[in-house]
Amino acid sequence: MNLTKKIIIGVCIYLVFLLALLPASVVIKLAPLPNNINLSGVSGSIWSGSIESVTIQNRQLEQVQWQLSPWALLLGQAEIDLVIGNRGSAVNGKGLFIFTMSGIDAEGLRFEAPISFLLGNNRLPFSTKIGGDISLFIDRLEQGAPWCEQLNGKLFINSVGVKNQFGDYPLGDIELGLSCVDGNVKVKSDETMNQLGFSGTLVLQAEKVVQLSAKIKETASQPEDLKKALAFLGKKDSQGYYPISYQGRIPGL
């Protein structure tokens, strides 16, 4: 083996070790992060590292850890095993995220947070305050047009309560099924999945347009303020259901 080949092999080996040991803090300093994202306490390498705190538009995530698979890069995709906090943290989650040329996929996704975390500093109409927390579980998500190619999951809204100038509405626990229909996100609930006598579907379409088709009837478990408000929905049918329908852009967006 001549000297030139030895030098080339030596340089290649050096570059491999340099990439394998490249500190995550160096990469993040070089990355053009948006102004509304702040990171602190970055440690580890690009392959296995952690961040003590991530702030995104005044929402804070703590103890963010990741594992990046080098083998997936050989297939032209980035595969990241991500963990946020732990089960004792107010905001926590985990999941496997796969970034490809066609979009983002996720498997085994779990995310739990207070509703106040999701709302941030946004002001809701009619001085509305919402309490409770959410638990999101997604077995499989495959990005598509306009939103998804595949989606299978559930969203639990736990101990939710709504309070505004019209009344106090302790709504209890609500379970929602998540699926993908013709590229649109479909959210479904029925009377076995909530305490409100509510059943129906909401479909998120392109351009942030939603189509809501549902019905609700009075039940013994409903808060009194909600029972009084049902009459504003219109005339109930022969089975005691009031119609709920809406099609248009998501209010506020």
C-alpha positions as MATLAB code, in Angstrom:
seq = 'MNLTKKIIIGVCIYLVFLLALLPASVVIKLAPLPNNINLSGVSGSIWSGSIESVTIQNRQLEQVQWQLSPWALLLGQAEIDLVIGNRGSAVNGKGLFIFTMSGIDAEGLRFEAPISFLLGNNRLPFSTKIGGDISLFIDRLEQGAPWCEQLNGKLFINSVGVKNQFGDYPLGDIELGLSCVDGNVKVKSDETMNQLGFSGTLVLQAEKVVQLSAKIKETASQPEDLKKALAFLGKKDSQGYYPISYQGRIPGL';
ca = [
       0.000    0.000    0.000;
       1.515    3.288   -1.088;
       1.615    6.451    1.008;
      -1.269    8.161   -0.843;
      -3.691    5.317   -0.084;
      -2.622    5.299    3.562;
      -3.292    9.024    3.822;
      -6.741    8.678    2.211;
      -7.689    5.795    4.545;
      -6.384    7.725    7.544;
      -8.405   10.810    6.598;
     -11.554    8.705    6.133;
     -11.124    7.055    9.523;
     -10.553   10.462   11.120;
     -13.730   11.866    9.529;
     -15.773    8.869   10.716;
     -14.602    9.333   14.307;
     -15.077   13.103   14.062;
     -18.677   12.642   12.921;
     -19.372    9.948   15.532;
     -18.114   12.154   18.360;
     -19.425   15.467   17.045;
     -20.938   17.315   20.032;
     -24.609   18.178   19.763;
     -23.872   21.629   21.202;
     -21.671   22.442   18.199;
     -24.324   21.355   15.716;
     -27.040   23.372   17.470;
     -24.853   26.501   17.537;
     -24.358   26.187   13.784;
     -28.017   25.374   13.065;
     -30.281   28.298   12.037;
     -32.896   27.942   14.791;
     -36.039   30.136   14.653;
     -36.108   33.107   17.019;
     -38.991   31.650   19.048;
     -36.999   28.517   20.017;
     -34.464   28.615   22.869;
     -32.345   25.686   24.066;
     -30.296   25.301   27.225;
     -28.176   22.544   28.746;
     -27.257   20.731   25.519;
     -25.033   17.664   26.035;
     -24.011   14.471   24.258;
     -23.438   13.900   20.558;
     -25.655   14.205   17.522;
     -26.281   10.457   17.785;
     -27.194   10.355   21.473;
     -27.808   13.526   23.426;
     -30.063   15.521   25.682;
     -31.308   19.062   26.275;
     -32.244   20.248   29.749;
     -34.808   22.781   28.556;
     -36.504   23.645   25.249;
     -38.676   26.773   25.059;
     -41.009   27.117   22.068;
     -43.240   30.205   22.012;
     -43.293   30.418   25.830;
     -43.986   26.676   26.160;
     -41.253   24.801   27.984;
     -40.173   21.185   27.561;
     -37.695   19.659   30.006;
     -35.304   16.705   29.835;
     -35.472   16.121   26.080;
     -33.399   13.123   24.988;
     -32.805   11.560   21.589;
     -31.177    8.648   19.828;
     -30.370    9.054   16.127;
     -29.890    5.847   14.141;
     -26.810    6.010   11.859;
     -28.017    2.957    9.914;
     -31.225    4.653    8.818;
     -29.170    7.440    7.227;
     -27.793    4.850    4.806;
     -31.370    4.359    3.591;
     -31.813    8.091    3.039;
     -33.899    8.813    6.121;
     -33.401   10.147    9.637;
     -34.788    7.949   12.413;
     -34.981    9.614   15.838;
     -36.119    7.982   19.065;
     -37.295   10.943   21.152;
     -38.141   11.133   24.880;
     -39.541   14.188   26.699;
     -39.420   14.246   30.501;
     -40.729   11.232   32.403;
     -44.118    9.950   33.551;
     -43.877   12.212   36.604;
     -43.423   15.358   34.499;
     -46.392   17.590   33.737;
     -45.374   17.510   30.064;
     -43.960   14.203   28.876;
     -43.886   11.965   25.857;
     -41.959    9.607   23.633;
     -42.031    8.306   20.104;
     -40.085    7.190   17.075;
     -39.958    9.834   14.335;
     -38.854    9.045   10.792;
     -37.962   11.905    8.443;
     -37.953   11.080    4.724;
     -38.097   13.007    1.469;
     -41.878   12.506    1.416;
     -42.552   13.787    4.932;
     -42.616   12.792    8.598;
     -43.807    9.476   10.019;
     -44.243    8.545   13.672;
     -44.670    5.268   15.546;
     -45.509    4.521   19.166;
     -46.165    8.186   19.916;
     -47.325    9.219   23.382;
     -47.722   12.810   24.591;
     -49.269   14.095   27.831;
     -49.677   17.724   28.884;
     -52.034   20.147   30.631;
     -54.450   21.922   28.301;
     -52.974   25.206   29.559;
     -49.629   24.155   28.026;
     -51.240   23.710   24.619;
     -53.115   27.009   24.774;
     -50.083   28.973   25.914;
     -50.823   32.681   26.145;
     -53.624   32.577   23.569;
     -56.793   34.352   24.656;
     -60.028   32.495   24.000;
     -63.340   34.155   23.075;
     -65.809   35.147   25.811;
     -63.066   35.117   28.487;
     -63.070   31.330   28.328;
     -60.824   29.320   30.626;
     -60.205   25.607   30.025;
     -58.800   23.199   32.610;
     -57.764   19.578   32.427;
     -55.092   17.680   30.540;
     -54.689   15.631   27.383;
     -53.178   12.225   26.644;
     -52.364   11.493   23.010;
     -51.523    7.988   21.784;
     -50.691    7.285   18.141;
     -49.770    3.821   16.930;
     -48.894    4.965   13.441;
     -48.812    8.310   11.635;
     -47.737    8.744    8.030;
     -47.737   12.228    6.563;
     -49.631   12.768    3.329;
     -51.650   15.328    1.396;
     -53.224   17.429    2.730;
     -52.468   15.999    6.187;
     -51.989   12.251    6.341;
     -51.649    8.996    4.476;
     -52.228    6.861    7.533;
     -53.300    7.634   11.109;
     -54.358    5.360   13.928;
     -54.617    6.748   17.438;
     -56.657    8.093   20.329;
     -56.863   11.370   22.216;
     -58.075   11.478   25.817;
     -59.172   14.812   27.303;
     -59.162   14.230   31.040;
     -61.169   16.101   33.703;
     -61.860   18.907   31.278;
     -63.724   21.961   32.503;
     -64.784   25.073   30.587;
     -65.656   28.338   32.293;
     -66.696   31.580   30.623;
     -69.145   34.449   30.920;
     -72.046   32.139   30.039;
     -71.483   29.540   32.749;
     -69.421   26.746   34.247;
     -69.145   23.489   32.294;
     -67.357   20.574   34.026;
     -67.306   18.201   31.064;
     -65.469   15.250   32.620;
     -63.472   12.790   30.512;
     -63.735   12.664   26.718;
     -62.233   10.026   24.434;
     -61.638   10.731   20.741;
     -60.669    8.291   18.020;
     -58.189    9.503   15.378;
     -57.993    8.185   11.824;
     -57.143    9.263    8.276;
     -59.788    9.433    5.525;
     -58.823   10.577    2.006;
     -55.854   12.472    3.411;
     -57.940   14.275    6.011;
     -57.733   13.843    9.793;
     -60.954   12.394   11.202;
     -61.824   12.788   14.895;
     -64.706   10.709   16.229;
     -66.537   10.312   19.541;
     -69.801    8.732   20.645;
     -71.865    8.358   23.808;
     -69.726    5.458   25.030;
     -66.628    7.698   24.864;
     -67.901   10.708   26.840;
     -70.364   11.718   29.552;
     -72.070   14.421   27.503;
     -74.540   12.518   25.350;
     -72.448   13.623   22.376;
     -71.656   11.689   19.205;
     -70.289   12.745   15.856;
     -67.228   13.430   13.759;
     -64.926   16.326   12.974;
     -62.850   16.229    9.790;
     -59.804   18.472    9.349;
     -59.437   19.239    5.652;
     -57.024   21.258    3.545;
     -56.494   24.975    4.257;
     -57.381   24.401    7.948;
     -61.040   23.882    7.080;
     -63.052   21.717    9.487;
     -66.329   19.923    8.912;
     -68.267   19.096   12.079;
     -71.288   16.809   12.000;
     -72.605   15.754   15.397;
     -75.551   15.574   17.761;
     -76.077   15.859   21.503;
     -78.910   15.089   23.892;
     -79.563   15.959   27.507;
     -78.196   13.487   30.068;
     -78.208   13.320   33.844;
     -74.427   13.707   33.987;
     -74.325   17.002   32.086;
     -73.656   20.219   34.027;
     -76.731   22.395   34.479;
     -75.315   25.297   32.463;
     -74.799   22.970   29.498;
     -78.365   21.641   29.717;
     -79.688   25.197   29.594;
     -77.512   26.015   26.569;
     -78.673   23.054   24.444;
     -81.825   24.854   23.316;
     -79.675   27.413   21.463;
     -78.564   24.628   19.077;
     -82.010   24.457   17.491;
     -84.907   22.063   17.544;
     -84.289   18.563   18.875;
     -85.367   15.512   16.860;
     -87.744   12.730   17.824;
     -84.988   10.976   19.803;
     -84.114   14.073   21.797;
     -80.931   14.982   19.945;
     -79.917   18.554   19.117;
     -77.939   18.988   15.873;
     -74.406   20.401   15.795;
     -72.912   21.288   12.435;
     -70.195   23.579   11.167;
     -68.044   23.882    8.079;
     -65.368   26.516    7.689;
     -61.923   27.522    8.819;
     -60.839   26.808   12.370;
     -61.909   29.837   14.444;
     -58.921   32.013   15.322;
     -56.572   30.538   12.714;
];
